[in-house]
Amino acid sequence: MSRIHPPISLFLLLLFFLFFFTDEPGKVPDTSQPVDEREEFSCMFTSLLGDVRLFYGAEMDGVDSQELLDERDLDCLKNANFVEVKTNRLIETGRQRNTFER
């Protein structure tokens, strides 16, 4: 059985993450590590929209912290400052800008 590879754009995004995130605060990024497209960290959230209680999940790109966080400590994660990284190609035309700003 052959392995299905992610699109090249996903690979480049994950490679970018190697430069942007580290496993420990203050640690220099180790860009020699291979990209693991299976690795992810997701959180579940609750919220109210009027009288409707929502329960939803989201994948987290990273967390902004000066100390190492324990992913199993819910009290620690409750106050964490999660980071979402957005990437986009270079905008070269007005049409691309309009699409980006939607």
DRENTIDREN-462680 format. One record per residue (C-alpha): residue in three letters; x, y, z; residue number from 1. Coordinates in Angstrom, 3 decimals. Layout:
BEGIN
+------+----------+----------+----------+-----+
| rest |       c1 |       c2 |       c3 |  nr |
+------+----------+----------+----------+-----+
|  ala |        X |        Y |        Z | NUM |
...
+------+----------+----------+----------+-----+
This chain:
BEGIN
+------+----------+----------+----------+-----+
| rest |       c1 |       c2 |       c3 |  nr |
+------+----------+----------+----------+-----+
|  met |    0.000 |    0.000 |    0.000 |   1 |
|  ser |    1.479 |    3.362 |   -0.975 |   2 |
|  arg |    1.569 |    6.347 |    1.325 |   3 |
|  ile |   -0.469 |    9.399 |    0.325 |   4 |
|  his |    1.592 |   12.580 |    0.541 |   5 |
|  pro |    0.043 |   15.950 |    1.437 |   6 |
|  pro |    0.063 |   18.693 |   -1.185 |   7 |
|  ile |    3.367 |   20.568 |   -1.453 |   8 |
|  ser |    1.733 |   23.713 |   -0.035 |   9 |
|  leu |    0.917 |   21.866 |    3.208 |  10 |
|  phe |    4.489 |   20.606 |    3.409 |  11 |
|  leu |    5.829 |   24.162 |    3.003 |  12 |
|  leu |    3.462 |   25.446 |    5.681 |  13 |
|  leu |    4.651 |   22.780 |    8.119 |  14 |
|  leu |    8.255 |   23.571 |    7.225 |  15 |
|  phe |    7.513 |   27.242 |    8.022 |  16 |
|  phe |    6.233 |   26.119 |   11.444 |  17 |
|  leu |    9.661 |   24.595 |   12.180 |  18 |
|  phe |   11.136 |   28.099 |   11.917 |  19 |
|  phe |    8.329 |   29.763 |   13.878 |  20 |
|  phe |    7.634 |   27.425 |   16.811 |  21 |
|  thr |    9.741 |   25.500 |   19.332 |  22 |
|  asp |    8.936 |   22.801 |   21.893 |  23 |
|  glu |   10.258 |   24.950 |   24.748 |  24 |
|  pro |   10.222 |   28.717 |   25.438 |  25 |
|  gly |   13.525 |   30.414 |   24.617 |  26 |
|  lys |   14.802 |   27.442 |   22.611 |  27 |
|  val |   16.314 |   28.084 |   19.173 |  28 |
|  pro |   14.203 |   26.425 |   16.432 |  29 |
|  asp |   15.684 |   23.136 |   15.210 |  30 |
|  thr |   15.107 |   23.230 |   11.455 |  31 |
|  ser |   17.087 |   20.025 |   10.916 |  32 |
|  gln |   14.141 |   17.998 |   12.242 |  33 |
|  pro |   11.930 |   16.311 |    9.629 |  34 |
|  val |    8.446 |   17.698 |    9.020 |  35 |
|  asp |    5.774 |   15.487 |   10.621 |  36 |
|  glu |    2.452 |   16.237 |    8.929 |  37 |
|  arg |    0.646 |   13.941 |   11.405 |  38 |
|  glu |    1.461 |   16.060 |   14.460 |  39 |
|  glu |   -1.309 |   18.353 |   15.667 |  40 |
|  phe |   -2.758 |   19.843 |   18.845 |  41 |
|  ser |   -6.485 |   20.473 |   19.119 |  42 |
|  cys |   -8.646 |   22.025 |   21.829 |  43 |
|  met |  -12.357 |   21.926 |   22.556 |  44 |
|  phe |  -14.250 |   25.088 |   23.512 |  45 |
|  thr |  -17.673 |   26.060 |   24.794 |  46 |
|  ser |  -19.397 |   29.344 |   24.198 |  47 |
|  leu |  -22.823 |   30.952 |   24.240 |  48 |
|  leu |  -24.502 |   32.472 |   21.199 |  49 |
|  gly |  -27.592 |   34.064 |   22.681 |  50 |
|  asp |  -29.331 |   31.170 |   24.433 |  51 |
|  val |  -27.541 |   28.518 |   22.392 |  52 |
|  arg |  -24.577 |   26.723 |   23.949 |  53 |
|  leu |  -21.898 |   25.884 |   21.403 |  54 |
|  phe |  -19.298 |   23.137 |   21.686 |  55 |
|  tyr |  -16.578 |   23.226 |   19.037 |  56 |
|  gly |  -13.022 |   22.193 |   18.372 |  57 |
|  ala |  -10.077 |   23.898 |   16.736 |  58 |
|  glu |   -6.536 |   22.963 |   15.823 |  59 |
|  met |   -3.962 |   25.143 |   17.552 |  60 |
|  asp |   -0.812 |   26.269 |   15.729 |  61 |
|  gly |    1.063 |   27.228 |   18.873 |  62 |
|  val |    0.978 |   28.956 |   22.230 |  63 |
|  asp |    2.715 |   32.154 |   23.361 |  64 |
|  ser |    4.282 |   31.410 |   26.731 |  65 |
|  gln |    7.476 |   32.126 |   28.625 |  66 |
|  glu |    7.151 |   28.851 |   30.543 |  67 |
|  leu |    6.723 |   25.237 |   29.455 |  68 |
|  leu |    3.044 |   24.261 |   29.589 |  69 |
|  asp |    1.639 |   20.849 |   30.465 |  70 |
|  glu |   -0.846 |   19.888 |   27.717 |  71 |
|  arg |   -2.710 |   17.696 |   30.230 |  72 |
|  asp |   -3.248 |   20.524 |   32.756 |  73 |
|  leu |   -6.675 |   21.980 |   31.897 |  74 |
|  asp |   -6.292 |   24.912 |   34.311 |  75 |
|  cys |   -3.010 |   25.839 |   32.635 |  76 |
|  leu |   -4.551 |   25.600 |   29.133 |  77 |
|  lys |   -7.611 |   27.612 |   30.175 |  78 |
|  asn |   -5.434 |   30.716 |   30.509 |  79 |
|  ala |   -3.069 |   29.973 |   27.611 |  80 |
|  asn |   -2.535 |   32.492 |   24.819 |  81 |
|  phe |   -3.022 |   30.356 |   21.711 |  82 |
|  val |   -1.544 |   31.485 |   18.394 |  83 |
|  glu |   -3.020 |   31.022 |   14.925 |  84 |
|  val |   -0.597 |   31.561 |   12.056 |  85 |
|  lys |   -2.000 |   32.685 |    8.724 |  86 |
|  thr |    0.074 |   32.491 |    5.593 |  87 |
|  asn |   -0.722 |   33.759 |    2.142 |  88 |
|  arg |    1.044 |   34.043 |   -1.153 |  89 |
|  leu |    2.392 |   37.402 |   -2.227 |  90 |
|  ile |   -0.530 |   39.602 |   -3.273 |  91 |
|  glu |    0.248 |   40.982 |   -6.720 |  92 |
|  thr |   -3.115 |   42.077 |   -8.155 |  93 |
|  gly |   -6.191 |   43.950 |   -7.033 |  94 |
|  arg |   -8.299 |   40.836 |   -7.519 |  95 |
|  gln |   -6.021 |   38.840 |   -5.199 |  96 |
|  arg |   -6.289 |   41.636 |   -2.605 |  97 |
|  asn |  -10.106 |   41.608 |   -2.833 |  98 |
|  thr |  -10.176 |   37.828 |   -2.365 |  99 |
|  phe |   -7.777 |   38.051 |    0.586 | 100 |
|  glu |   -9.803 |   40.790 |    2.316 | 101 |
|  arg |  -13.145 |   38.974 |    2.100 | 102 |
+------+----------+----------+----------+-----+
